[in-house]
Amino acid sequence: MRIAQFNSTLLNPLGGAEQYCIELTKWLASNGHECVVFTGWISLEVREDLEANGIEVRVVKQNRPYAPNEKGPNLRAKLEFHGRDLLSTWSPSTVLGEMCNANFDVIHIHRFQGFGSGLLAGRGPIVHTVHDYALVDTTSTSARHGRMYETDPLVQRIRIAASNLSLRNAPMLIFPSERTMRRHLELGLRVHEGSAHVVPHGWRLGEPSHRFARSKKAFVFLYLGKLSTEKGVDLILDAWAEGVEGARLRIAGAGELAPRCKSLDGNFGIEYLGWLEHADRASALLTSDVLVMPSQLPENFPIVMIEAFLAGIPVLTTVEASPPLLRNGHTGMIVDSDAASLRSAFQEFRSSDGLLNKLRHGVRGVAVELDFDLHGRRITSMYERLVADYPSPSRLQGRPRRPRGKVGP
């Protein structure tokens, strides 16, 4: 098949959606499919990696009031950004026309921020993997101050109405968990019968670099991800305080809190690793005992959690994050989002070999389900079923797609 993969940005440091888009594209290319990646912004290293794997990259221009790796500097810029996003519902960006007119068998949309949900309204077999809550929330989180809201603010109701209009042609929607799909429906997203599917992400850990050695004496906690307040990095450091006896804390990643983390390197058992590439990520996970993921926002399906499971280690997280696949007391531990609770969990892990062994056993059972080859075959099968429902791309030009069934709640 000839497949287009779209992700609005592919800038380092890559987030989970970006990593997944790239790895899925590589898997498809290695299995004989012709793949083209469309994006608005891409780091040179990412582009070179894709092209080295025989994957064409097309960068498409899109005007926006601030850079994609920055937050809106003021209210006016934010209103302009989200206003353009809403307008895309009626006037999609030129990239949609370019993809629809290029005779692709499948167009797979990942994150569309900066281009608008109107990308989903195109003709032809279109797939959208729902990596976050951008369809129903301008912040992409479905939460405020770490808590899921129950009553939609007016601006979010407008957002949902626009997204429902974008889904008028019934693209195939792939949700990584039942909880994520249910939350979208609760907030008012309307999907056509038969168009929504739940498919957990697959992943592969990769070969370790052996850069890190397992400590023979210390119990190792690892944080791996964006170094930001919303990801709970401040909470980790406050909970760790002046250290935990017999334990070490490794912090790896990039972000605005990197200077604070770096300043603590070598103190109180803290080791700052900086940004890690794939091989070093695998090595860091395989030589740690517990992954700490104290996010202050609901997590959709974090790639780092999958990597931890594939490495055979449990996850310590917060009630706010509560990522899918993580079962408290089976594959990890869920605690309240405060420093005292997190510190108590550090100490409990450190003092109880039985707890760690029990959770490792649960993790091994889940890891079997995350094999990327199995996942890739399942996605390919979904592509094939979708293509079978539509005429060939050459016959689709100039014709709108029709919904395949009634609209759900």
C-alpha positions, -999 to 999 in steps of 0.1 A, spaced: 0 0 0 9 36 -5 5 53 29 7 90 41 15 96 78 8 131 91 20 146 124 19 183 127 54 185 143 83 162 145 107 183 166 131 171 192 125 162 220 98 140 205 67 133 225 49 100 226 26 107 196 56 117 175 76 87 185 47 64 177 41 80 143 78 75 134 81 39 146 48 29 129 60 44 97 94 26 99 76 -7 106 53 -2 76 83 7 53 102 -23 65 73 -45 56 71 -34 20 48 -4 21 55 29 4 53 56 31 54 94 30 56 115 61 39 149 61 47 175 88 49 212 93 81 212 113 108 186 117 142 184 133 171 176 109 181 145 129 145 131 126 143 138 89 177 121 83 166 91 103 134 87 83 151 92 49 178 66 59 149 41 63 137 49 27 108 71 38 100 103 19 95 135 40 73 164 29 73 196 49 42 217 44 40 253 54 14 265 79 12 300 94 7 302 132 12 330 157 39 312 177 64 284 173 51 248 177 75 241 205 64 272 225 34 280 246 11 309 235 28 341 248 -5 360 254 -42 357 251 -43 373 216 -19 347 202 -38 318 218 -72 331 204 -56 334 169 -42 299 171 -74 283 182 -95 305 159 -75 293 129 -80 257 141 -118 262 142 -118 278 107 -100 247 93 -133 228 98 -148 248 69 -116 256 51 -90 229 55 -54 236 50 -37 230 16 -19 199 30 -52 180 31 -58 187 -6 -22 177 -13 -26 143 5 -60 136 -9 -49 143 -45 -17 122 -43 -34 88 -48 -25 74 -13 -43 42 -4 -45 54 33 -40 88 50 -32 83 87 -35 115 108 -18 116 142 -16 150 160 -32 178 139 -26 208 162 -16 238 142 -34 225 111 -69 219 126 -93 190 129 -105 198 94 -77 174 82 -101 147 92 -128 159 68 -110 148 36 -122 123 11 -106 89 8 -97 63 35 -86 85 64 -75 71 98 -70 92 129 -51 79 160 -65 98 190 -33 104 209 -47 131 232 -79 151 238 -74 177 211 -108 168 195 -127 179 226 -104 203 245 -82 232 234 -56 222 260 -56 186 247 -59 173 283 -96 172 292 -86 186 326 -80 217 345 -55 220 373 -49 183 372 -86 174 375 -109 162 348 -138 186 344 -174 174 343 -191 205 328 -176 217 295 -166 254 294 -183 272 265 -150 273 245 -148 235 247 -184 231 235 -175 251 205 -144 230 200 -165 198 202 -191 211 177 -163 219 152 -147 185 157 -181 168 151 -184 187 118 -148 176 109 -159 140 115 -188 143 91 -172 119 65 -166 92 92 -128 87 93 -117 56 111 -108 66 147 -83 46 167 -83 51 205 -55 36 225 -78 26 254 -115 22 263 -112 49 289 -100 74 263 -128 66 239 -154 67 267 -141 101 279 -145 116 243 -180 103 240 -189 116 275 -178 151 264 -200 150 233 -178 137 205 -202 120 179 -187 91 160 -203 72 132 -213 36 139 -184 12 131 -158 40 128 -143 39 163 -119 12 174 -97 6 205 -62 -6 197 -35 -2 224 -2 10 210 25 -15 204 62 -8 210 96 -22 209 122 -14 236 153 -18 213 188 -29 220 204 -13 251 236 7 247 250 -8 280 259 28 289 245 23 324 253 -5 348 229 -18 374 239 -8 409 246 -38 431 238 -18 463 213 9 455 176 6 445 171 27 414 141 49 406 140 64 371 121 94 357 121 95 318 103 122 299 96 159 296 111 179 324 81 201 333 58 209 362 28 192 346 47 160 343 54 161 380 92 167 380 89 193 408 68 168 428 95 141 424 123 165 436 102 177 466 93 141 476 129 130 472 142 159 493 176 149 508 174 114 494 160 79 503 183 56 522 197 28 500 182 43 468 191 65 438 170 87 416 179 90 379 163 118 359 164 117 321 148 141 297 146 177 284 125 207 292 122 239 312 132 222 345 164 208 331 185 235 349 171 226 383 176 189 377 212 194 365 220 215 395 211 186 418 232 160 399 255 142 423 235 154 454 213 132 476 216 102 453 203 121 422 218 114 388 209 137 359 212 119 326 200 146 301 181 136 270 184 100 260 181 84 226 165 50 220 194 28 229 202 48 261 165 48 271 164 11 269 196 8 289 184 32 316 152 12 319 168 -22 321 191 -10 348 164 6 370 139 -9 394 109 14 391 98 40 366 84 71 383 56 89 363 39 114 386 21 134 359 -3 161 371 -26 155 341 -46 124 329 -24 103 307 -37 89 275 -13 61 266 23 72 275 50 54 254 74 55 284 50 33 304 50 7 275 88 9 275 89 2 312 67 -28 309 88 -42 280 118 -37 303 101 -57 330 98 -29 356 66 -15 373 55 21 373 48 45 402 23 71 392 -4 95 405 -42 93 408 -43 122 383 -22 104 357 -37 69 361 -26 57 327 -44 28 309 -29 -7 314 -16 3 348 -34 -17 375 -27 -6 410 -11 -34 429 -6 -55 398 16 -36 373 24 -6 395 14 17 423 -9 47 422 -6 73 449 -20 107 457 -3 137 440 16 151 470 52 149 481 44 129 513 25 102 494 52 99 468 80 98 493 61 71 513 59 50 480 97 54 475 103 41 509 78 12 506 94 1 473 129 3 489 120 -18 519 98 -45 503 114 -70 479 81 -89 479 62 -59 465 87 -54 436 87 -91 427 48 -92 427 46 -62 404 73 -75 381 53 -106 376 22 -86 366 42 -65 342 56 -95 324 20 -107 317 11 -73 301 43 -69 281 34 -99 259 4 -79 245 26 -49 234 47 -66 207 51 -41 179 50 -67 151 16 -79 164 5 -43 166 18 -34 131 -1 -64 116 -33 -53 133 -30 -17 120 -22 -30 85 -53 -52 86 -74 -22 96 -60 -3 67 -69 -31 43 -105 -33 56 -108 5 53 -95 5 17 -119 -23 8 -148 0 17 -138 27 -7 -131 31 -44 -95 34 -56 -79 68 -49 -80 78 -86 -118 74 -86 -121 94 -53 -107 127 -66 -134 154 -65 -159 132 -47 -168 136 -10 -168 105 12 -201 94 27 -206 83 63 -207 45 66 -234 44 93 -255 64 118 -240 88 142 -234 75 178 -239 93 210 
